[in-house]
């Protein structure tokens, strides 16, 4: 009788393969989960999750060139607009719905977050925190709209139409009756820390934030 353990089809992840915030998100996803990556971009996170966490991953991306890049890697990604197309997904179709640094380009964040928790058991959402102290000082001393290191575009060519802080997002979740199960900040040097989402220091010192919602 063969007593060897079955060989996993995913591998041990190498260090520094993807961005710090994406690695943090990947670490929060359980192996073998069903995942929908909304606004998946070039597919870096989805590819990582497929290879190293063995997920059943799907993606939706509005940019056709990025969709082509994903498909060329063998990823299951479709072109679509999350603000109109998520309604076509059945309830609880996924274990996780992920939105990485894209919420600020969404016209109706309330509707999007609500849809995430309809079609997924949990949602993982990351944001650029415009309450970060460097952003505050830019506006205070330069008198210009701040530019974060995570988004180096000027006010006139950025995709951001909803600039929010950690505190803003926490208040939004409270209003929608959504539970924030876990919250992490990503600092300027890439260091990550689990924090209380209501912590004023988290809102001040976190350049980015990652939330696990239920």
Helices and strands as residue ranges (DSSP letters): H 20-28, E 34-38, H 44-52, E 56-61, H 64-72, E 77-79, H 82-85, G 86-88, E 94-100, G 103-105, H 109-119, E 120-128, H 133-137, I 138-142, H 166-176, E 180-186, E 192-194, H 200-205, E 208-213
